[in-house]
Amino acid sequence: MTTPTTIDADIDRPSLLLVDDDEVFCGVLANAMTKRGFEVTCAHSVSHALDCTKNFAPEYAIIDLRLPGSSGLVLVEKLREVDAGTRIVMLTGYASITTAVEAIKLGAIHYLAKPVDADEIMMAFERTEGDPSAQINTHALSVGQFEWEYIQRILIENNGNISATAKKLNMHRRTLQRKLSKSPH
């Protein structure tokens, strides 16, 4: 009996595309996912990720929502066009109901709010069904959260265009950018 070489071991590893503009976070998460058996490719923008998919169609993907240039939502849609079977988990530090719904509609299997660890991502990849016992929040959204949700919905309606969104909201572009840079809480 022979032991497999490193090359043979890598052939059987599932491919994972990790896309986050925070290079430190990306490196740490890539190391953790490699230890969990994945062959990891990192990208830091939508265009970089799409360049990577010219060489392979990932079996799994972890995508940050806020990326330079285009939104991670655009990448979810593009990855599903490359391979409808790719299991995609969307990560964000700016969670909203609107972006969660859109991510799922576009083909993500799960949506996780940062901070998140590799074990939570692994559990998300393994889930194949919804959870009817999920806890229901009994408190209404705060005014700040409601505003955040509304802005996110209008932003999606305008395909991520901040100028068009600001115009529709009758708001100065810089004011909108400031609101978007803050957490919704």
C-alpha positions, 0 to 999 in steps of 0.5 A: 500500500502506498501513501498518497503524495501531496499532489494526489491529496490536492486533487481530491480537495474541493475547490473554494473561492474566497472573496474579501477585500480585507486581505488579512481576514482573507488570509486567516480564513483561507488558512482555516479553510485549507485545514478543513480540507479545501483547495482555496483560491483568494480574490479581493474584488469581483473582477479578480474573482471572475478572472479566477473562474476562467481557470476553474469553477469553484465547488464552494465560494465565500463572498463578502457583500461589500467589495471595491467596485461591484457588490458581492451580489453581482459575483453571486449571480456571475458564479451561478452562471459559471456553475449553478452547483456552486455552494455560496455563502455570503458574508457581511459586516453590514447585514440587512434583510434586503441584502440577505433576501437578494443574496438568497434569490441570486443563489447564495445558500446562506448569509452570515453576519461578520464576525464569523469563523470557519466553523460557522461557515462549514455549518452553513455549507452543510445546511441544505434545508431551512430551520422552521424553529429559527428564533423570531425577533419580537421587537420592531426595527429601530428607526435607524435599522428601518432607514438602513433597510430602506436605503439598501432596498433603493440601492439594490433597485438602482444596481448599487449606483450610489448617485442614482440612489441618492437622487431617488432618496432626495439626499446628497451623495456624500450623506448617503455614503456616510450612512452606508459606511456606518453600521445599521444599529 
